[in-house]
Amino acid sequence: MNAAVYPEPYQLPAGILAVAVHGAFFALLYFGFTWQALSPATMTVELWQSLPDDAVAEVASPPVEPPPIEPRIEEIVPPTQPEEVAKPEIVLPEKEKPDVRLAEQRAAREKAERVAREKAERIAREKAERVAREKVEQEAREKAERIAREQAEQAERVAREKAEQAAAIGRVVDEYTGKIVSKIRRNIVMPPDVADDARAEFLVTLLPGGTVLGARLTRSSGNAAYDSAVERAILKSQPLPLPTDVAMFNRFRELELVFRPIE
């Protein structure tokens, strides 16, 4: 292929084209930064290193200066801004509200736990107080029962001791009363014609040591001679025998003595 380069006839259009391209580029940069376009408009320019065959044939004829090519500047339409869609107003809880709600829930939980704990402590305290009160009452009952039992045992023991003492004193009194009656009986001078069932009773008052202070007939035997014989025998038998224990004298201060002809 025969290629020929004719630069001169196209220098002016090429310069104009270059100027147009640079102007379009700077305009694109300006409007792109001004309107914040998404993508700038581009222009494609083809550069030929050699002319095709048909172009060579046309060039063989006298060159005709082509009319000046006006650079076509594409109108850059700023991209339409999307209409803002009205968003529903959502009232978001304040940042502090979740914390406040959690604090309220925690406070309610702590209050419920405190109430439950206080209730459990109150129940335990009331139970402990009831157990302690029942224990005290039980101890008081047991103490009262023990005291009553001890008092009853003591009273029974005292009564038994008194009974034993009285029995012992009674035995001593009976013993010495028998001795006194026997001594007086030995000194009775029996009168004649005394009935076997005759019974004379005397109240004898003694002094310490067995001295007879007085002998008073409280019941006559029906035989005056027998009554007088017994009275003389009482006075003759002094001092009457008494126990050595001085505390026993009160039992012998006054004696009721019974005398029969036949014992």
HUCOR-V279699 format. One record per pair of residues at least 6 apart in sequence whose ideal C-beta (glycine too) atoms are under 8 Angstrom apart, sorted by the first residue. I is the first residue (numbers start at 1). J is the second residue. Records with the same first field share a line. If there is no record, write none. Layout:
BEGIN
I->J  J
END
This chain:
BEGIN
1->50  53
2->56
3->49  50  51
4->50  51  56  59
5->50
6->51  59  63
9->63  65  66
12->68
13->66  68  69
16->68  69  71
17->45  69  71
19->71
20->71  72  73
21->43  45  71
23->71  73
24->41  43  71  73  74
27->73  76
28->40  41  76
29->40
31->37  40  76  78
32->40
35->78  79
36->79
37->76  78  79
38->79
40->76
41->74  76
43->74
51->59
169->248  251
172->243  245  248  251
173->248  251  252
176->241  242  243  252
177->255  257
179->241
180->204  237  240  241  255  257
181->257  258  259
183->237  240  241
184->230  233  234  237  240  257  259
185->233  259  263
186->233  237
187->232  233  236  237
188->229  230  233  259
189->229  232  233
190->226  229  261
191->223  225  226  229
193->223
194->221  223  225  226  261
195->222  223  261
196->261  262
197->260
198->221  222  223  226  260  261
199->219  221  258  259  260
200->217  219  220  221  226  227  230  258  259  260
201->217  218  219  256  257  258  259
202->215  216  217  218  230  231  234  256  257  259
203->215  216  218  254  255  256  257
204->212  214  215  234  240  254  255  256  257
205->212  213  214  215  216  253  254
206->212  213  240  242  252  253  254  255
207->213
208->242  246  249
209->239  242
210->238  239  240  241  242
211->238  239
212->234  235  237  238  240
215->231  234  235
217->227  231
218->256
220->227
221->227  259
226->261
230->259
234->257
242->248  249  252
243->252
END
